[in-house]
Amino acid sequence: MNTVRMRIALLAAALMALVVGAGVASAAPGLKAIRYHGYRVTIPAAWPVIDLAVHPTACVRFDRHALYLGTPGTREVCPGAAIGHTEALLIEPAPRGPAATRRAHALAPASGTAFAVPSVGVIVVATWSAHEPVIVRALGRRVTATPSVSAPSAALITGALRAAPRNTTLAPSTTLGFDTCTAPSLAAMAAWAASPYRTIGVYLGGANSACAQPNLTPSWIQAVTGAGWRMIPTYVGLQGSGSCGGGCATISASQAKAQGTAAANDAASKALALGIPPGNPIYDDMEQYNRGGAGTAAVMAYLSGWTSQLHADGYTSGVYSSASSGITDLVNAVGTSTVEPDEIWIGDWNGLQSTTDPYVPASDWSNHQRVHQYQGGHTERYGGTTLDIDSDFVDGATAGTAGFPPPDGSFVSYQGKAYRMAGGAPLYVSSWAAVGGAQPSLTLTTLQWRALRSVPSNGTLIQSMSTGKVYEIAGGAPLYVSNVGALGSARTVVGVDQWDLANLTNTAAHLRPYPTDGTFVTVAQTARAYRIVGDAPFPISSWTVFGGLQPSVTIDSWDVLHPANPASRLRARPVNGTRVKAIASGIYWQFVSGYRSRIAAAARVVPVDDAGLALFPVAPPCTVPKLTHLTIVKARLAVAHAFCALGTVHRPRVVARGHVLHVSRQSGKPGTRHITGYRIGLTLS
């Protein structure tokens, strides 16, 4: 990363390349006109013209003056790193129709432009730095830089978080990695399976990205991660004062934080487009710069904006820099108003495969939060394929196509409170002592927090760390497990704070007191199936009633056999007011005191097996009780026991202090019979 490198042989070949299939026309002194596929450009005579069909291994780079003709190939031989933009052009044949516009959009560099020319069937990519008029003259038209990218919407990020495959890696693995300016072909990556490396740095773009990325597509990301590689997504944004020998686009001191924010939005959008979801890290590449004074202040403000916005976009923040500049400034900024990144990538070419570094105190970024670039540009060969790389020792966050939720058993924090992950949901930790002492935790952004499950997924096993009792989640509720072995194959059990089990109605516990209506369960010991409605289990005679086998939670028979025990989280009879629909008969029922009464068709009912209703008797008709002289409390009980319902209650406007109201009049003659649920009105005096 620290210097712009190219193998001498490749550079010589590129500079001397002959233009095949292109026409050379006369032009003004010091200029030459090149015609390719009918499209004409006028470039400085000193610029090399490189035909990619003749030189398929040539690296398309925008950090040096050149005209590239053709489509960048999958066999590019690029340096380990290149940085910066200058005046350069790429003209490639265009696909037909709307695909040309999509291709141009994909190729558009951050410090330049790309557009399709349908009349001659080409796409033109142009970059520039301080000499935009050179490109204007070359193209014979005004140019407009690629517009800045706005932040991905909260809905898009939350949707991506929830849709992404679950991350199953608790902590980053310590391994070797490499980075190279352009993503190698899939064939090269397959060859390098024989290497000791298992992590690759991937350049997403940025104002100072120098290399074309013909291989970097969502399908490439999927194939590489599917083969077991992890990634270090890297964004080459604006640089500090003095970077690249003065050849890079630099940070504006007055706009530094806003520029860092814009860079983060662009990086997040590019990562999303490639299929790298929120929850993963993105590293900003901040090359060696002139430390001190306004220069340091600008870089720190830029990186503060970078980290803050990445967090808002749902990603974690990383920063690459040389140990003696950016890393030193970040270390010095610890404890100040600078928003520190979650991860650091230390550029210190000392050859040591370790993340211990003299520039970084052991207490800073100490929880698997470091990557060390220990060797700069050099070539290595594996599987018959040679690449020019930088080498890294990785003990920090890397990326894949999975992002969230954090794995079971890990600890997270949000708004100063700690939680332990279980089944994709955060269960509250009332004190570190309740879970064995202080634990490292991942601080979540608001978007990440909102993307977590509200309750653990069905089948999750949790264990009280104070009582040792094990529970299984069904419909969000913890059902007691008397025999874990009865549930089948061994599964992970997450130890949780007893506070969660003792405070099921508290939203911080992220557990329900009873399973949600409609949950299917199957008893492990008997294989009998039930549907939970109104907190009670309704037996299922056959899955065919529900159109076939349904997803269900295998539970311990203890819960069904002990519905009165609070640990079972089940009731013997449905709660009053529960409404169901018998699937076979189509009859609607409502429950009161364990009895069911037929009702008219209603919304928001749960379908049940008719056979399951047999456990619950049909309520007898309402026999109106005598209610006069009773208090309202006793009257309510009498009405319920008589399978009637309480109607309108009239109370006097003024009641003397200390006077207890009694029923003075009732509707419905005592002893008369009516339909179940007949409503009785009362007058109190």
Order of alpha helices (4+ residues) and beta strands (2+ residues): alpha-beta-beta-beta-beta-beta-beta-alpha-beta-beta-alpha-alpha-beta-alpha-beta-alpha-beta-alpha-beta-alpha-beta-alpha-beta-beta-beta-beta-beta-beta-beta-alpha-beta-beta-beta-beta-alpha-beta-beta-beta-beta-alpha-beta-beta-beta-beta-beta-alpha-beta-beta-beta-beta
